[in-house]
Amino acid sequence: MLMRLRARYLTLAAADLAGGLTAAVMALSFLHFAYRSGPLHATIETACGMIGLLAAFLVFGRFRRTGQLDDLALAIGLGFLACASLVFSAMPWSLLSTDSMRFSAWTSLVGTLLGAATLALSSVMPRRQLWNPARAAGIALLVSAVVYAVCAILAGVFEARLPLGIAPTTKLPPAGIPHPIGAHPLLVAQLACAILFAVAAFGFTRRADSTGDVLFKWFAPSAALAAIARLNYTLFPSLYTEWVYVGDALRFGAYLLLLGGAISEIARYQRSMAEVAALDERRRIARELHDGVAQELAFVATQARLFMASPKAVEVKYLAAAAERALDESRRAIALLAHPTEQTLDAAIVETVEELTSRAGSSPRFLVESGVTVPAHTRETLLRIVREAVTNAHRHGHASLITVELSNSSGLHLRVADDGQGFDPAEADDTSGYGLSTMRARVRSLGGEFGIESRPAGGTTVQVDLP
């Protein structure tokens, strides 16, 4: 259901939900916008970091296949966000003392700012194929690592001079109208992150609706939630304390949407791999049929035709007919295995009849309704009946014109008529070569009715009616 909605609706829904939660916290006095829990804060940061790494890894794998610059930028942006949460926020909480909070605040915020800027850039840049994707990826990753490392070193050197939004020992502020009390540089940076995430949400939404890419249908509302989360960090006290804020919940929701996108991408990879494996196997079987059974049948049919002039021509005639039918069936199987298609019934019938009549030198005429779709089993069964009827018209009736009619009103109706020599259906049996019992059995397996009309020198009409 989610994948059927347009990305703009998903993005608006995420933004409305986040905005409604923010408004509720502002308006309802019994709701607090911060709860003191350092371990929960560290858990959220760890989960966000792991999800970010997974998403970055998957998008980088996508870049290795596509070689597109925007995919590379998207992977790097996700990598910045993952490092900001896991390396520079969760680890200091778990391994260092509260004195490290100033370093953690600024290195994590710088990483988030770099990630948001890169995501926004990737969402609006045109798709461009790189000449040397591997080299470009190496340079981009190296530059990104160096930039982040330099920022971390500077934060460590000037840690004592950097302002911190709120000291970890600050008591829980009262609920009510938001009143930013953090250091202005931190609040400005949070607002910049909110704007950049909003740009990314807009870009991902436009790309998802224009391309139908499922990954961006997840990333667009994720960026919208991240934008509202950063707006919360601007309106309410800073993230970097022992408190867990409403912004943390919104940001965690944004990462959960990233996880949904990663899962959908993995599922798409699995489906693609399964389809490729199935197609390879079908092509292998087709090659085996072509190089083995089809070649032998062609040889049998050729030799049988050579013996048609012998005294035992009557017996050889049935051998040649059987070999030719088997050869036609093997060619049909090879074509379906090597090039599987989901043709409509009318297109498949036209293609089959044109192939048979071109080989026999007769003329086809079609009165078929277009766009008739049936299950694959039904389509293949009806095609076999059509092949049998057309082949009989050539082989036994020596027809010059074959008319095929197909309609799909009040049930499916198929009719194959020829202007050939005809025969007496009452005198035909299973050994006559017409295959009437086989066609009748095929129609009954579909729950339909089979009929045939023919008379000597009057042509033949095969009728199939399905409910």
C-alpha atoms as one frame of an Amber mdcrd trajectory, in Angstrom:
protein
   0.000   0.000   0.000   2.848   2.382   0.846   4.456   1.911  -2.562   1.220
   2.846  -4.378   1.128   6.320  -2.828   2.941   9.222  -4.402   6.017  10.390
  -2.526   4.623  13.891  -2.022   1.742  12.498   0.047   4.102  10.408   2.173
   6.382  13.394   2.745   3.485  15.675   3.693   2.095  13.016   6.031   5.458
  12.673   7.788   5.839  16.444   8.116   2.270  16.833   9.406   2.767  14.074
  11.971   6.020  15.579  13.231   4.594  19.093  13.277   1.507  17.900  15.142
   3.634  16.232  17.795   5.691  19.403  18.208   2.537  21.522  18.502   1.064
  19.117  21.077   4.181  19.352  23.245   4.042  23.135  23.016   0.321  23.361
  23.833  -0.256  20.614  26.413   1.333  21.232  29.792   1.309  17.584  30.875
   3.594  16.646  27.960   7.305  17.191  28.481   9.695  17.793  25.648  12.616
  16.209  27.503  13.116  13.179  29.733  16.315  12.441  31.586  17.847   9.161
  30.402  21.466   9.027  29.295  21.421   5.297  28.438  18.333   5.729  26.248
  20.037   8.638  24.510  23.078   6.463  23.803  20.830   3.630  22.581  19.044
   5.920  20.142  22.341   7.286  18.845  23.732   3.753  18.382  20.627   2.563
  16.543  20.643   5.626  14.294  24.321   5.142  13.535  23.924   1.466  12.617
  20.914   2.179  10.396  22.804   5.018   8.727  25.771   2.747   8.009  23.495
   0.098   6.500  21.772   2.663   4.273  25.120   4.174   3.226  26.502   0.732
   2.363  23.457  -0.165   0.244  23.459   3.143  -1.613  27.186   2.805  -2.249
  26.528  -0.636  -3.721  23.884   0.968  -5.902  26.480   3.537  -7.037  28.876
   0.744  -8.005  26.204  -0.560 -10.381  24.986   2.753 -11.782  28.123   4.920
 -11.662  25.890   7.975 -11.096  27.290  11.010  -9.267  24.097  11.611  -7.260
  24.200   8.064  -5.873  27.777   8.648  -4.721  26.813  11.928  -3.029  23.851
  10.236  -1.347  26.065   7.443   0.017  28.591   9.947   1.388  25.847  12.032
   3.005  24.447   8.960   4.758  27.971   8.068   5.851  28.399  11.507   7.450
  25.142  11.075   9.370  26.088   7.568  10.503  29.479   8.713  11.808  27.891
  11.691  13.542  25.556   9.416  15.521  27.707   6.351  16.091  31.286   7.627
  16.339  30.903  11.132  17.728  27.756  10.832  19.833  27.090   7.275  21.038
  30.710   6.338  21.736  31.546   9.404  23.858  28.449   8.705  25.973  29.488
   5.076  26.441  33.262   5.393  26.782  34.074   8.911  27.978  33.042  11.133
  30.837  30.557  13.979  30.798  33.487  16.301  30.210  33.564  15.030  26.623
  30.095  16.362  25.865  31.373  19.607  24.362  33.590  17.692  21.912  30.758
  15.241  21.178  28.251  18.050  20.608  30.311  19.868  18.026  31.788  16.905
  16.146  28.363  15.273  15.901  26.721  18.511  14.834  29.392  19.181  12.206
  28.898  15.658  10.840  25.149  16.165  10.717  25.594  19.493   8.963  27.939
  17.945   6.385  25.558  15.009   5.893  22.493  17.230   5.497  24.311  19.445
   2.991  25.459  16.433   0.960  21.973  14.871   1.006  20.432  18.144  -0.156
  23.000  18.377  -2.947  22.419  14.774  -4.050  18.653  15.306  -4.177  18.765
  18.260  -6.570  21.809  17.536  -8.743  21.144  16.103 -12.223  21.956  12.460
 -12.835  25.403  12.277 -14.354  27.400   9.238 -15.381  30.984   9.284 -14.108
  33.745   8.266 -16.501  35.711   6.443 -13.807  33.347   5.598 -10.923  35.935
   3.688  -8.875  38.441   6.536  -8.971  35.772   9.145  -8.220  34.524   7.112
  -5.258  38.033   6.750  -3.853  38.717  10.473  -4.095  35.325  11.417  -2.636
  35.678   9.046   0.321  39.218  10.217   1.033  38.274  13.900   0.907  35.226
  13.301   3.112  37.284  11.418   5.698  39.965  14.129   5.733  37.403  16.928
   6.096  35.657  15.196   8.970  38.957  14.318  10.651  40.149  17.937  10.435
  36.873  19.131  11.959  37.216  16.599  14.781  40.826  17.645  15.449  39.856
  21.317  15.561  36.994  20.518  17.916  39.407  18.643  20.164  41.991  21.429
  20.156  39.500  24.197  20.908  37.147  22.094  23.008  37.412  24.314  26.084
  36.364  27.389  24.093  33.405  25.837  22.328  29.974  26.719  23.750  27.657
  23.942  24.848  23.921  24.240  24.578  23.028  23.018  28.049  25.194  21.453
  30.735  24.366  17.773  31.367  23.358  18.631  34.963  20.737  21.174  33.916
  17.349  20.436  35.408  14.437  19.633  33.144  12.987  22.910  31.787   9.252
  23.459  32.266   6.922  22.620  29.376   5.239  25.381  27.453   6.204  27.889
  24.818   9.620  27.008  23.335  12.420  29.251  24.430  15.829  28.469  22.907
  18.390  28.727  25.664  21.363  27.094  24.009  24.391  28.842  22.576  23.585
  30.788  19.443  26.158  29.024  17.187  24.618  25.666  18.068  21.093  26.887
  17.439  22.043  28.480  14.113  23.710  25.232  13.044  20.577  23.259  14.020
  18.417  25.631  11.981  20.768  25.253   9.010  20.432  21.467   9.295  16.640
  21.790   9.327  16.698  23.857   6.142  19.066  21.444   4.373  16.973  18.411
   5.333  13.884  20.204   4.037  15.643  20.786   0.715  16.570  17.091   0.621
  12.955  16.111   1.350  11.766  18.272  -1.547  14.398  16.854  -3.914  13.772
  13.233  -2.959  10.017  13.735  -3.317  10.358  15.187  -6.801  12.737  12.417
  -7.863  10.545   9.673  -6.444   7.437  10.940  -8.235   9.271  11.461 -11.538
  11.219   8.193 -11.600   9.130   5.880  -9.417  12.251   4.882  -7.482  11.012
   3.116  -4.347  14.136   4.021  -2.368  13.380   7.735  -2.617   9.786   7.127
  -1.553  11.263   6.151   1.806  14.035   8.745   1.883  11.707  11.695   1.183
   9.558  11.366   4.350  12.694  10.438   6.298  14.296  13.754   5.345  11.068
  15.569   6.265  11.093  14.020   9.746  14.773  14.883  10.118  14.007  18.509
   9.205  11.279  18.800  11.865  13.564  17.077  14.376  16.261  19.693  13.808
  13.646  22.419  14.111  12.782  20.943  17.503  16.427  21.124  18.508  16.338
  24.802  17.556  13.145  25.657  19.433  13.812  23.516  22.460  17.088  23.076
  24.383  19.989  21.410  22.644  20.265  17.706  21.894  23.610  17.187  23.580
  22.623  16.582  27.212  21.554  13.654  29.334  17.998  14.354  28.271  16.012
  12.600  25.555  13.962  15.168  23.638  11.001  15.079  21.281  13.503  15.821
  18.537  15.251  12.541  19.368  12.015  10.624  18.821  11.431  12.350  15.496
  15.015  11.759  14.418  14.740   8.085  15.367  11.582   7.895  13.250  13.521
   9.381  10.348  16.112   6.641  10.669  13.404   3.994  10.869  12.178   5.232
   7.487  15.765   4.936   6.240  15.698   1.356   7.486  12.463   0.763   5.570
  14.151   2.063   2.426  17.144  -0.205   3.029  14.882  -3.230   3.490  12.958
  -2.422   0.308  16.244  -2.058  -1.584  17.475  -5.418  -0.277  14.184  -7.026
  -1.304  14.561  -5.515  -4.771  18.086  -6.897  -5.027  16.832 -10.353  -4.068
  14.029 -10.242  -6.632  16.464  -9.096  -9.317  18.905 -11.870  -8.474  16.119
 -14.453  -8.526  14.873 -13.187 -11.896  18.384 -13.237 -13.355  18.982 -16.757
 -12.042  15.652 -17.951 -13.452  16.360 -16.321 -16.822  19.827 -17.898 -16.986
  18.331 -21.301 -16.236  15.645 -20.857 -18.880  18.268 -19.899 -21.445  20.385
 -22.899 -20.490  17.418 -25.250 -20.971  16.614 -23.536 -24.270  20.175 -24.125
 -25.481  19.951 -27.757 -24.456  16.675 -28.191 -26.335  17.991 -26.395 -29.396
  21.261 -28.284 -29.547  19.760 -31.664 -28.656  16.062 -32.456 -29.121  15.323
 -29.871 -31.800  18.290 -30.927 -33.937  17.323 -34.594 -33.729  13.693 -33.845
 -34.570  14.765 -31.755 -37.541  16.873 -34.658 -38.771  13.972 -37.127 -38.339
  11.577 -34.822 -40.213  14.049 -34.326 -43.068  14.728 -38.036 -43.453  11.037
 -38.869 -43.291  10.285 -36.440 -46.124  12.967 -38.152 -48.222  11.230 -41.494
 -47.728   7.841 -40.153 -48.773   8.389 -41.449 -52.323   9.129 -45.008 -51.127
   6.599 -47.883 -51.242   6.022 -47.430 -47.509   5.126 -43.793 -47.904   1.875
 -44.219 -45.966   3.663 -45.280 -42.774   6.396 -42.702 -43.239   3.792 -39.947
 -43.670   2.650 -40.318 -40.071   6.257 -40.371 -38.878   6.976 -37.128 -40.739
   3.823 -35.480 -39.367   4.672 -36.471 -35.803   8.252 -35.269 -36.171   7.147
 -31.923 -37.605   4.650 -31.381 -34.784   7.285 -32.245 -32.209   9.723 -29.887
 -33.935   7.161 -27.068 -33.825   6.544 -27.708 -30.144  10.276 -27.708 -29.352
  10.748 -24.430 -31.237   7.870 -22.925 -29.297   9.389 -24.080 -26.002  12.803
 -22.737 -26.962  11.351 -19.330 -27.842   9.437 -19.114 -24.563  12.409 -20.187
 -22.483  14.941 -17.944 -24.189  12.672 -14.885 -24.432   9.906 -15.092 -21.813
   7.188 -12.520 -22.395   3.811 -11.619 -20.931   2.017 -11.163 -24.262  -1.675
 -10.611 -24.506  -3.579 -13.532 -25.989  -4.468 -11.699 -29.205  -0.828 -10.694
 -29.855   0.409 -14.230 -29.191  -2.203 -15.750 -31.533  -1.375 -13.323 -34.342
   2.336 -14.017 -33.963   1.824 -17.800 -33.925  -0.508 -17.888 -36.939   1.710
 -15.575 -38.989   4.707 -17.805 -38.270   2.872 -20.982 -39.332   1.233 -19.527
 -42.450   4.483 -17.944 -43.661   6.146 -21.351 -43.613   3.229 -23.050 -45.350
   2.635 -20.338 -47.944  -0.983 -19.619 -47.007  -2.653 -16.304 -46.159  -3.953
 -15.413 -42.686  -6.904 -13.178 -41.851  -7.478 -11.863 -38.346 -10.644 -10.651
 -36.649  -9.304 -10.456 -33.110 -10.163  -8.204 -30.205  -7.126  -6.395 -28.877
  -5.873  -6.410 -25.291  -7.263  -9.823 -24.316  -5.408 -10.997 -21.222  -5.695
 -14.470 -19.721  -3.588 -16.497 -17.265  -0.332 -17.853 -18.664  -1.547 -21.492
 -18.554  -4.727 -20.607 -20.439  -2.771 -18.640 -23.031  -0.359 -21.499 -23.704
  -3.179 -24.058 -23.944  -5.127 -21.949 -26.438  -1.973 -21.347 -28.483  -1.428
 -25.086 -28.725  -4.985 -25.512 -29.995  -4.476 -22.758 -32.568  -1.209 -24.343
 -33.711  -2.898 -27.712 -34.075  -5.830 -26.252 -36.026  -3.615 -24.216 -38.383
  -1.213 -27.106 -38.892  -4.112 -29.438 -39.758  -5.451 -26.852 -42.223  -2.096
 -26.879 -44.026  -1.172 -30.529 -43.758  -4.542 -32.180 -44.373  -6.751 -29.486
 -45.868  -4.162 -27.757 -48.093  -5.867 -24.481 -47.228  -4.887 -21.205 -48.867
  -6.750 -18.851 -46.467  -7.033 -19.230 -42.701  -9.293 -16.941 -40.689  -8.791
 -16.503 -36.960 -11.417 -14.790 -34.812 -11.114 -13.890 -31.119 -13.595 -12.043
 -28.921 -13.927 -11.577 -25.187 -17.577 -10.605 -24.654 -19.688 -12.826 -22.369
 -16.824 -15.280 -22.274 -13.854 -15.987 -24.476 -14.589 -17.148 -28.021 -11.917
 -18.465 -30.390 -12.598 -19.574 -33.955 -10.171 -20.912 -36.592 -11.654 -21.438
 -40.073  -9.977 -22.502 -43.336 -11.001 -22.903 -46.984  -9.323 -26.279 -47.323
 -10.554 -29.693 -48.499 -12.360 -30.448 -45.264 -13.315 -33.902 -43.981 -16.110
 -35.801 -42.328 -15.736 -35.400 -38.524 -17.812 -38.532 -37.957 -15.223 -40.654
 -39.766 -12.147 -39.013 -38.170 -10.440 -40.861 -35.319  -7.257 -40.516 -33.256
  -5.205 -42.183 -35.989  -6.307 -39.807 -38.719  -3.749 -37.181 -37.735  -6.202
 -34.382 -36.961  -5.638 -34.511 -33.191  -9.304 -33.788 -32.427  -9.306 -35.694
 -29.148  -6.209 -33.819 -27.978  -7.751 -30.420 -28.737 -11.016 -31.431 -27.084
  -9.157 -32.572 -23.952  -7.221 -29.310 -23.774 -10.421 -27.263 -23.938 -12.096
 -29.401 -21.269  -9.102 -28.854 -18.980  -9.934 -25.143 -19.134 -13.605 -25.763
 -18.386 -14.715 -24.791 -21.893 -16.537 -26.269 -24.871 -14.964 -27.509 -28.089
 -16.713 -27.722 -31.426 -15.719 -28.567 -34.991 -17.575 -28.167 -38.280 -16.299
 -29.620 -41.542 -17.389 -31.408 -44.679 -15.469 -32.682 -47.684 -14.490 -29.811
 -50.002 -16.179 -27.399 -47.584 -13.374 -26.290 -45.299 -13.063 -26.739 -41.549
 -13.983 -24.551 -38.555 -12.659 -25.113 -35.032 -14.594 -23.341 -32.243 -13.508
 -22.873 -28.597 -15.732 -21.227 -25.988 -14.530 -20.484 -22.475 -16.715 -19.101
 -19.688
